[in-house]
Amino acid sequence: MALLKLVPERTAIPFTSMRLVAAVASALLVVASIVAVSTVGLNFGVDFRGGVTLEVSDDEPIDLGQVRRTVSALGLGEAKVQAIADSTGEGGGVVVFIEQQAASEEADGEAAQFAALVKVKDALAELLGDGVDFPREEVVGPTVSGELIQKGVIAVVLAIGMMLAYIWFRFEWQFSIGAIIALVHDVIITLGMFAVTQLDFTLSIIAAILTIVGYSMNDTVVVYDRVRENLRKYKKKELPALIDLSINETLSRTVMTSLTTLIALGSLYLLGGEVLRGFTFAMIWGVLIGTYSSVFVAAPLLLATGVKRDWSTATPAAATP
């Protein structure tokens, strides 16, 4: 119940008066994200690059230097070793990434990956002794990784395209343009965040981006639905004032939905383990940027697209202040 008091039932925040500042901020973030993705690039994980991922845990703390030297001595190409948090508070853990292995006369691409995995496991088992365990093993061949990149891009494009069709059908083209610009804004800035932070961009991040698209669209539809209702109800109210009224009327719902989602995601980020950390971080970022775009991008864009008051044939309310 205390959470319900965080946002007053009636607010009068002039959101549309801040639209130019928000537009400049969004434009800078989008341009910076495009530059970051184009120059720095995404740190594709094994899902997209192909190769081997091996999680190693031990009863005793693991010396990262020894593990790096051991793996590098195997001659398997580029290898990365990262420490990971141990949820039990005891022992140690690392994740080893081995680049995609080239096919040879003796083994094709898939067999070469599995051979590399066995070689790394044997070497680390000898180094760390009886307490070593391998909780996670992932092997992705070159064919699979290429298909995943293609299907991931297609999934995101189709999701945005279907959202465009949905908004156009449910509202009108002015609404659909604002919604799609907000969605593309969210996806580009999320990709830019991953390019800047160089966090692993894996298949689970694609799932997070698709979830972000749905979440952001849900927030936008709630605001748009209230705008549509108010367009029917208030025939003489100026459009900026009407949009401000609509956003303020849905603000408590928007804030409460985002806040409760962030609480759940925060718990998952802290307690869900290394495997879920990238996904939950992307979701947390997506909830924040999606809430922002629904209020400061999608709704104010209705002023630019010139939404009409008489597009609906519904009977207007009797009172028109």
Contacts in CASP RR format, 6 or more apart in sequence:
PFRMAT RR
TARGET T0000
AUTHOR 0000-0000-0000
METHOD contacts of the structure
MODEL  1
MALLKLVPERTAIPFTSMRLVAAVASALLVVASIVAVSTVGLNFGVDFRG
GVTLEVSDDEPIDLGQVRRTVSALGLGEAKVQAIADSTGEGGGVVVFIEQ
QAASEEADGEAAQFAALVKVKDALAELLGDGVDFPREEVVGPTVSGELIQ
KGVIAVVLAIGMMLAYIWFRFEWQFSIGAIIALVHDVIITLGMFAVTQLD
FTLSIIAAILTIVGYSMNDTVVVYDRVRENLRKYKKKELPALIDLSINET
LSRTVMTSLTTLIALGSLYLLGGEVLRGFTFAMIWGVLIGTYSSVFVAAP
LLLATGVKRDWSTATPAAATP
3 256 0 8 1.000
3 259 0 8 1.000
3 260 0 8 1.000
4 252 0 8 1.000
4 256 0 8 1.000
6 255 0 8 1.000
6 256 0 8 1.000
6 259 0 8 1.000
7 251 0 8 1.000
7 252 0 8 1.000
7 255 0 8 1.000
7 256 0 8 1.000
8 252 0 8 1.000
9 252 0 8 1.000
10 248 0 8 1.000
11 248 0 8 1.000
11 251 0 8 1.000
11 252 0 8 1.000
12 244 0 8 1.000
12 248 0 8 1.000
13 244 0 8 1.000
13 247 0 8 1.000
13 248 0 8 1.000
13 251 0 8 1.000
14 244 0 8 1.000
15 243 0 8 1.000
15 244 0 8 1.000
15 247 0 8 1.000
15 248 0 8 1.000
15 295 0 8 1.000
15 296 0 8 1.000
15 299 0 8 1.000
15 300 0 8 1.000
16 240 0 8 1.000
16 243 0 8 1.000
16 244 0 8 1.000
16 299 0 8 1.000
16 300 0 8 1.000
16 303 0 8 1.000
17 240 0 8 1.000
18 296 0 8 1.000
19 296 0 8 1.000
19 300 0 8 1.000
19 303 0 8 1.000
22 296 0 8 1.000
22 297 0 8 1.000
22 300 0 8 1.000
23 297 0 8 1.000
23 300 0 8 1.000
26 185 0 8 1.000
26 293 0 8 1.000
26 296 0 8 1.000
26 297 0 8 1.000
29 189 0 8 1.000
30 185 0 8 1.000
30 188 0 8 1.000
30 189 0 8 1.000
32 192 0 8 1.000
33 188 0 8 1.000
33 189 0 8 1.000
33 191 0 8 1.000
33 192 0 8 1.000
33 193 0 8 1.000
33 195 0 8 1.000
34 188 0 8 1.000
34 192 0 8 1.000
36 192 0 8 1.000
36 195 0 8 1.000
36 196 0 8 1.000
37 191 0 8 1.000
37 192 0 8 1.000
37 195 0 8 1.000
40 195 0 8 1.000
40 196 0 8 1.000
40 198 0 8 1.000
41 195 0 8 1.000
42 191 0 8 1.000
42 194 0 8 1.000
42 195 0 8 1.000
42 201 0 8 1.000
43 194 0 8 1.000
43 198 0 8 1.000
43 199 0 8 1.000
43 200 0 8 1.000
43 201 0 8 1.000
44 200 0 8 1.000
44 201 0 8 1.000
44 202 0 8 1.000
45 53 0 8 1.000
45 97 0 8 1.000
45 200 0 8 1.000
45 201 0 8 1.000
45 202 0 8 1.000
46 52 0 8 1.000
46 53 0 8 1.000
46 97 0 8 1.000
46 138 0 8 1.000
46 140 0 8 1.000
46 145 0 8 1.000
46 202 0 8 1.000
47 140 0 8 1.000
47 145 0 8 1.000
47 148 0 8 1.000
47 202 0 8 1.000
47 203 0 8 1.000
48 145 0 8 1.000
48 146 0 8 1.000
48 148 0 8 1.000
48 149 0 8 1.000
48 201 0 8 1.000
48 202 0 8 1.000
48 203 0 8 1.000
49 99 0 8 1.000
49 100 0 8 1.000
49 140 0 8 1.000
49 145 0 8 1.000
50 99 0 8 1.000
50 100 0 8 1.000
50 113 0 8 1.000
50 140 0 8 1.000
50 141 0 8 1.000
50 142 0 8 1.000
50 144 0 8 1.000
50 145 0 8 1.000
51 97 0 8 1.000
51 98 0 8 1.000
51 99 0 8 1.000
51 100 0 8 1.000
51 101 0 8 1.000
51 113 0 8 1.000
51 116 0 8 1.000
51 139 0 8 1.000
51 140 0 8 1.000
51 141 0 8 1.000
51 145 0 8 1.000
52 96 0 8 1.000
52 97 0 8 1.000
52 98 0 8 1.000
52 101 0 8 1.000
52 113 0 8 1.000
52 116 0 8 1.000
52 117 0 8 1.000
52 120 0 8 1.000
52 137 0 8 1.000
52 138 0 8 1.000
52 139 0 8 1.000
53 95 0 8 1.000
53 96 0 8 1.000
53 97 0 8 1.000
53 98 0 8 1.000
53 136 0 8 1.000
53 137 0 8 1.000
53 138 0 8 1.000
54 95 0 8 1.000
54 96 0 8 1.000
54 98 0 8 1.000
54 117 0 8 1.000
54 120 0 8 1.000
54 121 0 8 1.000
54 124 0 8 1.000
54 134 0 8 1.000
54 136 0 8 1.000
54 137 0 8 1.000
54 138 0 8 1.000
55 84 0 8 1.000
55 93 0 8 1.000
55 94 0 8 1.000
55 95 0 8 1.000
55 96 0 8 1.000
55 134 0 8 1.000
55 135 0 8 1.000
55 136 0 8 1.000
55 137 0 8 1.000
55 274 0 8 1.000
56 62 0 8 1.000
56 67 0 8 1.000
56 93 0 8 1.000
56 94 0 8 1.000
56 95 0 8 1.000
56 96 0 8 1.000
56 124 0 8 1.000
56 128 0 8 1.000
56 132 0 8 1.000
56 133 0 8 1.000
56 134 0 8 1.000
57 86 0 8 1.000
57 91 0 8 1.000
57 92 0 8 1.000
57 93 0 8 1.000
57 132 0 8 1.000
57 133 0 8 1.000
57 134 0 8 1.000
57 135 0 8 1.000
58 91 0 8 1.000
58 92 0 8 1.000
58 93 0 8 1.000
58 128 0 8 1.000
58 131 0 8 1.000
58 132 0 8 1.000
58 133 0 8 1.000
59 90 0 8 1.000
59 91 0 8 1.000
59 131 0 8 1.000
60 91 0 8 1.000
60 92 0 8 1.000
60 128 0 8 1.000
60 131 0 8 1.000
61 91 0 8 1.000
61 92 0 8 1.000
62 83 0 8 1.000
62 91 0 8 1.000
62 92 0 8 1.000
62 93 0 8 1.000
62 94 0 8 1.000
62 128 0 8 1.000
64 81 0 8 1.000
64 83 0 8 1.000
64 94 0 8 1.000
65 81 0 8 1.000
66 127 0 8 1.000
67 81 0 8 1.000
67 94 0 8 1.000
67 96 0 8 1.000
67 124 0 8 1.000
67 127 0 8 1.000
68 79 0 8 1.000
68 81 0 8 1.000
70 123 0 8 1.000
70 124 0 8 1.000
70 127 0 8 1.000
71 79 0 8 1.000
71 81 0 8 1.000
71 96 0 8 1.000
71 98 0 8 1.000
71 120 0 8 1.000
71 123 0 8 1.000
71 124 0 8 1.000
72 79 0 8 1.000
73 123 0 8 1.000
74 116 0 8 1.000
74 119 0 8 1.000
74 120 0 8 1.000
74 123 0 8 1.000
76 98 0 8 1.000
76 99 0 8 1.000
76 101 0 8 1.000
76 116 0 8 1.000
76 119 0 8 1.000
76 120 0 8 1.000
77 98 0 8 1.000
77 99 0 8 1.000
78 98 0 8 1.000
78 99 0 8 1.000
79 96 0 8 1.000
79 97 0 8 1.000
79 98 0 8 1.000
79 99 0 8 1.000
80 96 0 8 1.000
80 97 0 8 1.000
81 94 0 8 1.000
81 95 0 8 1.000
81 96 0 8 1.000
81 97 0 8 1.000
82 94 0 8 1.000
82 95 0 8 1.000
82 97 0 8 1.000
83 92 0 8 1.000
83 93 0 8 1.000
83 94 0 8 1.000
84 93 0 8 1.000
84 94 0 8 1.000
84 95 0 8 1.000
84 274 0 8 1.000
85 273 0 8 1.000
85 274 0 8 1.000
86 92 0 8 1.000
86 93 0 8 1.000
87 271 0 8 1.000
87 272 0 8 1.000
87 273 0 8 1.000
95 136 0 8 1.000
95 274 0 8 1.000
96 120 0 8 1.000
96 124 0 8 1.000
98 116 0 8 1.000
98 117 0 8 1.000
98 120 0 8 1.000
100 113 0 8 1.000
100 141 0 8 1.000
100 142 0 8 1.000
100 145 0 8 1.000
101 109 0 8 1.000
101 112 0 8 1.000
101 113 0 8 1.000
101 115 0 8 1.000
101 116 0 8 1.000
102 109 0 8 1.000
102 112 0 8 1.000
103 109 0 8 1.000
103 112 0 8 1.000
104 112 0 8 1.000
107 115 0 8 1.000
109 141 0 8 1.000
109 142 0 8 1.000
110 139 0 8 1.000
110 141 0 8 1.000
110 143 0 8 1.000
113 139 0 8 1.000
113 140 0 8 1.000
113 141 0 8 1.000
114 139 0 8 1.000
117 137 0 8 1.000
117 139 0 8 1.000
121 134 0 8 1.000
121 137 0 8 1.000
124 132 0 8 1.000
125 132 0 8 1.000
136 275 0 8 1.000
140 148 0 8 1.000
148 203 0 8 1.000
152 203 0 8 1.000
152 206 0 8 1.000
155 206 0 8 1.000
155 210 0 8 1.000
156 187 0 8 1.000
156 206 0 8 1.000
156 209 0 8 1.000
156 210 0 8 1.000
156 213 0 8 1.000
159 210 0 8 1.000
159 213 0 8 1.000
159 214 0 8 1.000
160 180 0 8 1.000
160 183 0 8 1.000
160 184 0 8 1.000
160 187 0 8 1.000
160 213 0 8 1.000
161 180 0 8 1.000
163 179 0 8 1.000
163 180 0 8 1.000
163 183 0 8 1.000
163 213 0 8 1.000
163 214 0 8 1.000
163 217 0 8 1.000
164 176 0 8 1.000
164 179 0 8 1.000
164 180 0 8 1.000
166 217 0 8 1.000
167 175 0 8 1.000
167 176 0 8 1.000
167 179 0 8 1.000
167 180 0 8 1.000
167 217 0 8 1.000
167 221 0 8 1.000
167 224 0 8 1.000
168 175 0 8 1.000
168 176 0 8 1.000
170 221 0 8 1.000
171 224 0 8 1.000
171 228 0 8 1.000
172 307 0 8 1.000
172 308 0 8 1.000
172 311 0 8 1.000
173 305 0 8 1.000
174 302 0 8 1.000
174 305 0 8 1.000
174 306 0 8 1.000
174 307 0 8 1.000
174 308 0 8 1.000
175 224 0 8 1.000
175 228 0 8 1.000
175 302 0 8 1.000
175 307 0 8 1.000
177 301 0 8 1.000
177 305 0 8 1.000
178 220 0 8 1.000
178 297 0 8 1.000
178 298 0 8 1.000
178 301 0 8 1.000
178 302 0 8 1.000
178 305 0 8 1.000
179 217 0 8 1.000
179 220 0 8 1.000
179 221 0 8 1.000
179 224 0 8 1.000
179 298 0 8 1.000
181 297 0 8 1.000
181 298 0 8 1.000
181 301 0 8 1.000
182 216 0 8 1.000
182 220 0 8 1.000
182 290 0 8 1.000
182 293 0 8 1.000
182 294 0 8 1.000
182 297 0 8 1.000
182 298 0 8 1.000
182 301 0 8 1.000
183 213 0 8 1.000
183 216 0 8 1.000
183 217 0 8 1.000
183 293 0 8 1.000
185 289 0 8 1.000
185 293 0 8 1.000
185 297 0 8 1.000
186 212 0 8 1.000
186 213 0 8 1.000
186 216 0 8 1.000
186 286 0 8 1.000
186 289 0 8 1.000
186 290 0 8 1.000
186 293 0 8 1.000
187 209 0 8 1.000
187 212 0 8 1.000
187 213 0 8 1.000
189 289 0 8 1.000
190 209 0 8 1.000
190 212 0 8 1.000
190 282 0 8 1.000
190 285 0 8 1.000
190 286 0 8 1.000
190 289 0 8 1.000
193 285 0 8 1.000
194 201 0 8 1.000
194 205 0 8 1.000
194 282 0 8 1.000
199 278 0 8 1.000
199 281 0 8 1.000
200 278 0 8 1.000
202 278 0 8 1.000
204 276 0 8 1.000
204 278 0 8 1.000
204 279 0 8 1.000
205 278 0 8 1.000
205 279 0 8 1.000
205 282 0 8 1.000
207 279 0 8 1.000
208 278 0 8 1.000
208 279 0 8 1.000
208 282 0 8 1.000
208 283 0 8 1.000
208 286 0 8 1.000
209 282 0 8 1.000
211 283 0 8 1.000
212 282 0 8 1.000
212 283 0 8 1.000
212 286 0 8 1.000
212 287 0 8 1.000
212 289 0 8 1.000
212 290 0 8 1.000
215 261 0 8 1.000
215 286 0 8 1.000
215 287 0 8 1.000
215 290 0 8 1.000
216 286 0 8 1.000
216 289 0 8 1.000
216 290 0 8 1.000
216 291 0 8 1.000
216 293 0 8 1.000
216 294 0 8 1.000
219 254 0 8 1.000
219 257 0 8 1.000
219 258 0 8 1.000
219 290 0 8 1.000
219 291 0 8 1.000
219 294 0 8 1.000
220 293 0 8 1.000
220 294 0 8 1.000
220 298 0 8 1.000
220 299 0 8 1.000
222 250 0 8 1.000
222 253 0 8 1.000
222 254 0 8 1.000
222 294 0 8 1.000
223 246 0 8 1.000
223 247 0 8 1.000
223 250 0 8 1.000
223 254 0 8 1.000
223 294 0 8 1.000
223 295 0 8 1.000
223 298 0 8 1.000
223 299 0 8 1.000
224 298 0 8 1.000
224 299 0 8 1.000
226 246 0 8 1.000
226 247 0 8 1.000
226 249 0 8 1.000
226 250 0 8 1.000
227 242 0 8 1.000
227 243 0 8 1.000
227 246 0 8 1.000
227 299 0 8 1.000
227 302 0 8 1.000
227 307 0 8 1.000
228 312 0 8 1.000
229 246 0 8 1.000
230 237 0 8 1.000
230 242 0 8 1.000
230 245 0 8 1.000
230 246 0 8 1.000
231 242 0 8 1.000
231 307 0 8 1.000
231 309 0 8 1.000
231 311 0 8 1.000
231 312 0 8 1.000
232 312 0 8 1.000
232 314 0 8 1.000
232 316 0 8 1.000
232 317 0 8 1.000
233 316 0 8 1.000
233 317 0 8 1.000
233 319 0 8 1.000
233 320 0 8 1.000
234 242 0 8 1.000
234 245 0 8 1.000
234 320 0 8 1.000
234 321 0 8 1.000
235 309 0 8 1.000
235 316 0 8 1.000
235 320 0 8 1.000
236 320 0 8 1.000
236 321 0 8 1.000
237 245 0 8 1.000
237 321 0 8 1.000
239 302 0 8 1.000
239 303 0 8 1.000
239 306 0 8 1.000
239 307 0 8 1.000
240 303 0 8 1.000
243 299 0 8 1.000
243 300 0 8 1.000
243 302 0 8 1.000
243 303 0 8 1.000
246 299 0 8 1.000
247 295 0 8 1.000
247 299 0 8 1.000
251 295 0 8 1.000
254 291 0 8 1.000
254 294 0 8 1.000
254 295 0 8 1.000
255 291 0 8 1.000
258 287 0 8 1.000
258 288 0 8 1.000
258 291 0 8 1.000
261 287 0 8 1.000
262 284 0 8 1.000
262 287 0 8 1.000
262 288 0 8 1.000
265 280 0 8 1.000
265 283 0 8 1.000
265 284 0 8 1.000
265 287 0 8 1.000
266 280 0 8 1.000
266 284 0 8 1.000
268 276 0 8 1.000
268 280 0 8 1.000
269 276 0 8 1.000
269 277 0 8 1.000
269 280 0 8 1.000
269 281 0 8 1.000
269 284 0 8 1.000
272 280 0 8 1.000
END
